[in-house]
Structures are given as structure tokens and as C-alpha cells.
């Protein structure tokens, strides 16, 4: 059976969409007999303390390498020491690891699989420079990849100009079975926003809406679940105080998987106001629990939600549009809320991990066969 090295810039104890996806994928592969190992950086973005060079997460071996730089770009050449001796190296996200392991493939000689996870286009910062880099350095690096897994149709369109069709395959992230097993016990008025607190997540827009939501639905309140990786919590708390809703906004921080599922089980509605997502795993997990989702109408969310059928798509930049959708959802009769949630759960079923791993396994087989 194959030995796959998974390379990802942040991993446990960091908690985020990519981190959780990599852990879940490795767990599923190991159940099927694969040997998996993770290589990651030895510090978290928001914590300067070095982590142990070796570790184990749920029995999964983890190696950590030192680096210089930061979130936007880093250098970690020590990854090369871990690169040889594997059937495949699977790199998760577009960053230094792609550039470096592609440039050194002549030395480690291990076939590369790359998952895009939205590339590096999550914010508008330096967008012109990002586009130039994408069409030059990233294009060149991906010539060394045996396969490129685009994690959404959006990514497939973005990478189509620089990666030939014969190398590309679109495979979304998976949802763990435990989310489908959640049984709803709705706490009326509970609005949940899930994900790392970051500028592009636009939690500020939900806080701005909350006073008007509470004029119509006085028992409405917002719980934000996710790590404060960018140090924005204090400013968002101040924003809530300024708008008179501090007592209706809770920042729950990072929750363990069981706690997250419990929160989703209680949620009346999940709000997803993000301006950009590579895939939208938080939306998908909420749908899998049978929770209605009101999401910003970005491309990643449009791939998951059919508005009015299994969720709602709105423009969170249009406060009136978003306000009406949230208030209407909170005022729906319980049977209608449940029906919308049932449709959401059914739509999420195509992303169950068993189906996703079947596709990833085929990519690995094709990679090894193609060399």
C-alpha cells in the first residue's frame, strides 16, 4: 500500500478548514491501509513559541520544520529532508512548499499531488502581484506536479489557464459522518458564524446587522465559533459595544469537533458572510447537520447552495437584503425550518468522506502509474 507524505503549512494544534481537512483525509486513508505522515511548520502564525519537532495526532505521525517569514510567504527548506522515500507527496495549498518541492523534484524524485484550496486569493491584498505570481512562478511550479486537485469548480476555472486539463481534477473537501448524525434541537434565535476570525470573513457585517435583527426578533443573538488568528476579536467586541449588542454577541473561540457539532445542533440559522472562500467547508458542515445556512453569494457558496431550496444566498454588502433574509428565516414556522435543513443535509451528502476518498485514491493510483 502507498506511503503518502502530506505537506501543509499549519496543522494541529492549529484548527482551521485546511488543517481539519488534512487530518480527516489522513484518517480515512489510514483506515484503507495507507501509511500517512504530515510535515508542517514548527510555529503557529499567532504564537511565536516553537512546537515539538515530532508529534502524533490521533496516531498520525507529524514532523515540524523551522521556517522564516510569515503567513503571506515563508521559507522552510528543511522540508526537503522529509521528502524522499514516499510513494507520493501531497501538498495542501499553494505556497512555498509547492514552489520548493517542485524546484527540488530532481533531487527527491517523489511524485507531487497538489490541492489548491483557493490558491492565495483569499484577500484583495496585493492582488495584481498575486496574479503575476500565479501566471509565472505557480505555473512553472505546477509543471512538476503529476496531478492538481482543484477543491472547487471556482478553483478549476482559476487554474485552467496554467494547468492542462489532463492534470486537473475537481474534488471538494469531505464532511465527516458525525456531522450527518447530528440531531437538531433548535435554540430559537441562535445565529452561528463558524470559521477563523479574519478580515475576509466579514463578521463585522453581521454585528452591524444585529441591532436591526433584534428589533424584529428580540431574542436573536450571535455566537462566533473559531480562532482569532488575526487578532480581530477585540475590535469586533468594541464594534458590538458601540452598536449596543455586546450582550447578544459571544466569541466562543475554537471548539473541539464534538463541541462544534453540538453548537450546530442548537443553531437556528448559520450565517456565512465571507467575501471569499476556496471551498466553504464550514457551510457544508452546517448543511450536513440539517441547519439552514444564509451565505454570501460568492462563487464557492453558489457551488453548495441552491438558494431557496437548501439554503439562502444573499449579498451581505447590501444590509437591507441580508437583514430581510435573516429575519424571515428566524420567523419561519419550525416545520419550514426543518424542511430547509433536510434539503441542506441531502445536498451535503455528495461530499461524504467515503465518496471524496474514492476520488482521491484514484488520483493517487493515476499518479503512481504515471510516475
C-alpha positions in Angstrom: 0.0 0.0 0.0 1.1 3.6 -0.6 3.0 5.8 1.7 1.8 9.4 1.4 3.5 12.5 2.8 1.0 15.3 3.4 2.6 18.7 3.5 0.6 21.6 5.0 1.8 24.9 6.4 -0.4 24.8 9.6 -1.6 21.7 11.4 -2.6 20.6 14.9 -2.8 22.4 17.4 -4.0 24.9 14.8 -7.6 24.5 13.9 -8.9 25.6 10.6 -10.5 24.4 7.4 -7.3 23.0 5.7 -6.0 21.6 9.0 -9.2 19.7 9.7 -9.4 18.5 6.1 -5.9 17.1 6.1 -6.5 15.3 9.4 -9.7 13.8 8.2 -8.3 12.8 4.9 -5.3 11.1 6.6 -7.7 9.3 9.0 -9.8 8.0 6.1 -6.8 6.9 4.1 -5.2 5.1 7.1 -8.5 3.2 7.5 -8.0 1.9 4.0 -4.4 0.8 4.7 -2.4 3.8 3.6 0.6 5.0 5.5 0.4 8.7 6.1 2.7 11.3 7.6 2.3 15.1 7.9 5.0 17.7 7.6 4.2 21.2 8.8 5.8 24.3 10.1 7.0 24.4 13.7 5.2 27.5 14.8 1.6 28.8 14.5 1.0 32.1 12.9 -0.3 33.7 16.1 2.1 32.1 18.5 5.9 32.5 18.4 6.7 29.5 20.6 8.2 26.6 18.7 6.3 23.3 18.7 7.9 19.9 19.2 9.8 18.7 16.1 7.9 15.4 16.1 4.4 14.6 17.4 1.5 12.3 16.9 -2.1 13.3 16.4 -4.6 10.5 16.7 -1.8 8.1 15.9 -0.8 10.1 12.8 2.9 10.9 12.7 3.7 14.7 12.4 7.1 16.3 11.7 7.6 20.0 12.1 10.2 22.1 10.3 11.6 25.5 11.2 10.9 28.5 8.9 11.4 32.2 8.4 8.8 34.6 7.2 5.1 34.7 7.9 1.6 34.0 6.8 2.0 35.7 3.4 5.2 33.8 2.4 7.7 31.7 4.3 10.9 29.8 3.7 11.2 26.2 5.1 13.9 24.3 3.2 14.1 21.7 5.9 11.1 20.0 4.3 13.5 18.5 1.8 14.9 16.2 4.4 11.4 14.6 4.7 10.6 14.4 1.0 12.3 11.2 -0.2 11.1 7.7 0.4 7.4 8.2 -0.2 5.1 7.0 -2.8 3.5 10.5 -3.2 3.9 13.9 -1.7 0.5 15.6 -1.4 0.9 19.4 -0.8 -2.2 21.2 0.5 -2.5 24.8 -0.6 -0.3 27.0 -2.9 2.7 28.3 -1.1 6.4 27.9 -0.6 6.1 24.2 -0.3 4.8 23.9 -3.8 7.5 26.2 -5.2 10.3 24.5 -3.3 9.3 20.8 -3.7 8.7 21.4 -7.4 12.1 23.1 -7.8 13.8 20.2 -6.0 12.0 17.3 -7.5 15.1 16.4 -9.4 16.6 15.6 -6.0 13.7 13.9 -4.0 12.1 12.3 -7.1 8.8 11.8 -5.4 5.6 12.4 -7.5 3.7 15.5 -6.4 0.0 16.0 -5.9 -1.2 19.5 -5.1 -4.6 20.5 -3.7 -5.4 24.2 -4.5 -7.6 25.2 -1.5 -8.4 28.6 -3.1 -4.8 29.4 -4.0 -3.6 32.6 -2.4 -6.6 34.8 -3.5 -8.5 34.9 -0.2 -8.0 38.7 0.2 -7.6 41.6 -2.1 -4.1 42.5 -0.7 -1.5 42.8 -3.5 -3.9 41.2 -6.0 -2.0 42.4 -9.1 1.2 40.9 -7.8 -0.6 37.7 -6.9 -2.0 37.4 -10.4 1.5 37.9 -11.9 2.9 35.3 -9.5 0.1 32.8 -10.3 0.8 33.1 -14.0 4.5 32.8 -13.7 6.0 31.1 -10.7 3.0 29.0 -9.8 2.5 28.0 -13.4 6.2 26.9 -13.6 6.0 25.0 -10.2 2.9 23.1 -11.2 4.6 21.7 -14.3 6.3 19.4 -11.8 3.0 18.2 -10.3 1.7 14.9 -11.5 -1.9 15.9 -10.6 -3.6 19.1 -9.4 -6.7 18.7 -7.3 -8.9 21.7 -7.6 -11.0 21.8 -4.5 -13.9 23.6 -6.2 -15.2 24.5 -9.7 -14.1 28.0 -8.9 -10.5 26.8 -8.4 -10.7 24.7 -11.6 -11.6 27.9 -13.6 -8.8 29.8 -11.9 -6.1 27.1 -12.5 -7.3 26.1 -16.0 -5.1 28.8 -17.7 -1.9 27.5 -16.0 -2.5 23.7 -15.6 -3.5 21.5 -18.6 -6.8 19.6 -18.3 -5.2 16.2 -18.3 -3.5 17.1 -14.9 -6.5 18.7 -13.3 -9.4 17.1 -11.3 -12.0 18.7 -9.2 -12.6 17.1 -5.8 -14.3 19.0 -3.0 -13.4 18.6 0.7 -15.2 15.9 2.7 -17.6 16.1 5.5 -17.2 13.7 8.5 -20.0 11.3 9.1 -20.5 12.7 12.6 -22.0 15.9 11.2 -24.7 14.0 9.3 -25.6 12.2 12.6 -26.3 15.4 14.5 -30.0 15.7 15.6 -31.3 19.2 15.8 -32.6 20.7 19.0 -33.0 24.3 17.9 -32.4 27.2 20.3 -34.7 29.9 18.8 -32.9 33.0 17.7 -29.4 31.5 17.9 -27.3 32.7 14.9 -24.0 30.9 14.5 -21.0 32.0 12.4 -18.2 29.4 12.1 -14.7 29.9 10.9 -11.4 31.6 11.6 -11.8 35.3 12.5 -10.2 37.1 9.6 -10.9 40.3 7.6 -12.4 38.4 4.6 -14.9 36.5 6.8 -16.8 39.8 7.4 -18.1 39.1 10.9 -18.3 42.9 11.2 -21.3 42.9 8.8 -23.2 40.5 10.9 -22.6 42.6 14.1 -23.8 45.7 12.2 -27.0 43.9 11.3 -27.7 42.6 14.7 -29.4 45.7 16.3 -32.0 45.7 13.5 -32.4 42.0 13.6 -33.2 42.2 17.3 -35.8 44.9 16.7 -37.7 42.3 14.8 -36.6 39.2 16.7 -35.6 40.4 20.2 -34.3 37.0 21.3 -31.8 36.8 18.4 -28.1 36.6 19.4 -24.9 35.8 17.6 -22.2 33.2 18.6 -18.9 33.3 16.6 -17.0 30.0 16.6 -13.4 29.9 15.5 -9.8 31.0 16.4 -8.8 34.7 16.4 -5.8 34.1 14.2 -5.6 37.8 13.0 -6.2 39.5 16.4 -9.5 41.0 15.4 -11.7 39.9 18.3 -11.1 43.0 20.4 -12.1 45.3 17.6 -15.2 43.2 16.9 -16.2 43.3 20.6 -15.8 47.0 20.6 -18.0 47.2 17.5 -20.7 45.2 19.3 -20.5 47.5 22.3 -20.7 50.6 20.1 -23.9 49.2 18.5 -25.5 48.2 21.8 -25.4 44.5 21.2 -22.4 43.4 23.3 -24.7 41.2 25.5 -26.0 39.5 22.3 -22.6 38.6 20.8 -20.4 35.7 22.1 -17.0 34.7 20.8 -16.7 31.1 21.7 -13.2 30.6 20.3 -12.1 27.2 18.9 -14.4 24.3 19.7 -13.4 20.7 19.7 -15.3 18.7 16.9 -17.9 17.4 19.4 -18.5 20.9 20.7 -18.8 22.3 17.2 -21.4 19.7 16.3 -23.3 20.4 19.5 -23.3 24.2 18.6 -24.6 23.4 15.1 -27.2 21.2 16.6 -28.6 24.1 18.6 -28.2 26.8 15.9 -31.4 28.2 14.4 -29.5 29.6 11.4 -25.8 29.6 10.3 -24.6 32.8 8.8 -21.7 32.8 6.3 -20.9 36.4 5.2 -17.4 35.7 3.9 -16.2 37.6 0.8 -14.0 34.7 -0.4 -13.7 31.0 0.3 -11.6 28.4 -1.5 -14.3 25.8 -0.8 -16.7 26.7 2.0 -16.2 23.7 4.4 -18.0 25.5 7.3 -21.1 26.0 5.2 -21.0 22.4 4.1 -20.7 21.1 7.7 -23.6 23.2 8.8 -25.7 21.9 5.9 -24.7 18.3 6.9 -26.2 18.8 10.3 -29.5 20.0 8.8 -29.0 23.6 9.8 -30.3 26.3 7.4 -27.5 28.5 6.1 -27.7 32.1 4.9 -24.5 32.6 2.9 -22.9 35.5 1.0 -23.5 34.8 -2.7 -19.9 34.2 -3.6 -18.9 31.5 -6.1 -17.8 28.9 -3.5 -21.1 29.2 -1.8 -23.1 29.0 -5.1 -21.5 25.6 -5.7 -23.1 24.3 -2.5 -26.4 26.2 -2.1 -29.4 26.4 -4.3 -31.0 29.5 -2.9 -34.5 28.9 -1.6 -34.1 25.2 -1.9 -31.4 24.1 0.5 -30.3 27.4 1.9 -30.3 31.1 1.1 -27.8 33.2 -0.9 -27.8 36.9 -0.2 -25.5 39.9 -0.7 -24.2 40.8 2.8 -22.8 44.1 1.4 -26.5 45.0 0.9 -27.6 45.4 4.5 -31.3 45.5 3.6 -31.1 42.4 1.6 -29.2 40.5 4.3 -31.5 41.8 7.1 -34.6 40.7 5.4 -33.3 37.2 4.8 -32.1 36.7 8.3 -35.3 38.0 9.9 -37.5 36.0 7.6 -35.5 32.8 8.3 -35.8 33.3 12.1 -39.6 33.9 11.7 -40.3 30.8 9.6 -42.5 28.2 11.2 -40.5 25.3 12.7 -41.7 22.8 10.1 -40.4 25.0 7.3 -37.1 25.5 9.1 -36.8 21.7 9.4 -37.7 21.1 5.8 -35.0 23.6 4.6 -32.5 21.8 6.9 -33.4 18.4 5.5 -32.8 19.7 2.0 -29.4 21.0 3.1 -28.4 17.7 4.6 -29.4 15.9 1.5 -27.4 18.3 -0.7 -24.3 17.8 1.5 -24.4 14.0 1.2 -22.4 14.1 -2.1 -19.4 15.4 0.0 -19.4 12.5 2.5 -15.8 11.4 3.1 -16.2 7.9 1.6 -17.1 9.4 -1.8 -14.3 12.0 -1.6 -11.6 9.5 -0.6 -12.7 7.2 -3.5 -11.8 10.1 -5.8 -8.5 10.9 -4.1 -7.5 7.3 -4.2 -8.0 7.3 -8.0 -5.8 10.4 -8.2 -3.1 8.6 -6.2 -3.3 5.5 -8.4 -3.1 7.6 -11.6 -0.1 9.5 -10.1 1.9 6.4 -9.3 1.0 4.8 -12.6 2.1 7.9 -14.5 5.3 8.4 -12.5 
